[in-house]
């Protein structure tokens, strides 16, 4: 009966807390509850997306410039054909000697047209040459910019690979060794490394209730009280019987509720420690917290 009452009481105030398991989801369009490293990874993903868009935009600009150059080349060829036709007409006139005097005026007119045409051709050639030089310069600059972007993307991908590689190094150890190492990192305040190892152990179903408790402890120490409560609740559901860490779990549960403004649930948790674990060192802490929140 005591165990049933224990489960019923704890389940009542823990079930009222909304789930926080979705916090830290890097695949979410608007993730929340990220650690500093997770924010860095998420930001890198956003930067890579932006860089890919920039590369695509630069490629479209180059394609348009190439198309414009081809149009100019075609216009130049058409104009050259006109010049060739005029030149052939002039050659035909020079071969007809008896009609030279009669066609002097026409020759003069043709010469004027030819000079005008040559001037236009020369101007067009100059403009075309300048355009080619400008396109070449832009292409070189654009290619360099694209190379820089590609190098940056490759470096970011390499950094991500290194991060992923560092995550899997501990998997060569036994579960017991990983558990011991995770506790060591946790005591040293290296919560990221410890959390990775405890999550790995929980996925392997190694001491699941205990690993869930320590995952909650990491989030508790980081100030993510909602997420900590979710881990504590899952830990008790996994192993309903009192464990060596249960008093500490209850105390941190009460304090988490207190920080979240749920004073009623906090009092229930503190009172649970006093009633069910009278010999625990957390009893005196629970009494102090009860006295403090009751005096408000």
Residue pairs with C-beta under 8 A, 6 or more apart in sequence:
2 276
3 240
3 241
6 240
6 242
6 272
6 276
7 236
7 240
9 268
9 272
10 236
10 250
10 269
10 272
11 236
11 237
12 268
13 257
13 262
13 264
13 265
13 268
13 269
14 229
14 232
14 233
14 236
14 253
15 233
16 262
16 265
17 226
17 229
17 230
17 233
17 257
17 260
17 262
17 265
18 226
19 230
20 33
20 224
20 226
20 227
20 229
20 230
21 227
21 230
22 28
23 32
23 33
23 224
23 226
23 227
24 31
24 32
24 33
24 34
24 35
24 38
24 227
25 31
26 34
26 38
26 41
26 42
26 45
31 38
31 42
33 224
33 227
34 42
35 191
35 192
35 222
37 163
37 192
41 160
41 163
44 156
44 159
44 160
47 156
48 153
48 156
48 157
51 149
51 152
51 153
52 153
54 149
55 146
55 149
55 150
58 142
58 145
58 146
59 146
61 142
62 139
62 142
65 135
65 138
65 139
66 135
69 131
69 132
69 135
72 128
72 131
73 128
75 124
76 124
76 125
76 128
79 120
79 121
79 124
80 121
82 117
83 114
83 117
83 118
83 121
86 110
86 113
86 114
86 117
87 114
89 110
90 107
90 110
90 114
93 99
93 100
93 103
93 106
93 107
93 110
96 103
100 107
167 196
170 178
170 181
170 196
170 197
170 200
171 178
171 200
173 181
175 201
175 204
175 206
178 197
178 200
178 201
179 197
179 201
179 206
179 207
179 211
181 197
182 193
182 194
182 197
182 198
182 201
182 214
183 194
183 214
185 191
185 193
185 194
185 197
186 194
186 214
186 217
186 218
191 218
191 221
191 222
194 214
194 218
195 215
195 218
198 211
198 214
198 215
198 218
199 211
199 215
201 207
201 211
202 208
202 211
202 212
202 215
208 238
208 239
209 235
209 236
209 238
209 239
209 243
210 235
210 243
210 245
212 231
212 232
212 234
212 235
212 238
213 231
213 232
213 235
213 243
213 245
213 249
215 231
216 227
216 228
216 229
216 230
216 231
216 232
216 235
216 249
216 252
217 228
217 252
219 225
219 227
219 228
219 231
220 228
220 252
220 256
225 256
225 257
225 259
225 260
226 256
226 260
228 252
228 256
229 253
229 256
229 257
229 260
232 249
232 252
232 253
232 256
235 249
236 246
236 249
242 276
242 277
246 277
247 273
247 277
247 280
247 281
247 282
247 283
248 282
250 269
250 270
250 272
250 273
250 277
250 282
250 286
251 269
251 270
251 273
251 282
251 285
251 286
253 269
254 265
254 266
254 267
254 268
254 269
254 270
254 273
254 286
254 289
255 266
255 289
257 263
257 265
257 266
257 269
258 266
258 289
258 293
263 293
266 289
266 293
267 290
267 293
267 294
270 286
270 287
270 289
270 290
271 286
271 290
273 280
273 282
273 283
273 286
274 283
274 286
274 287
274 290
277 283
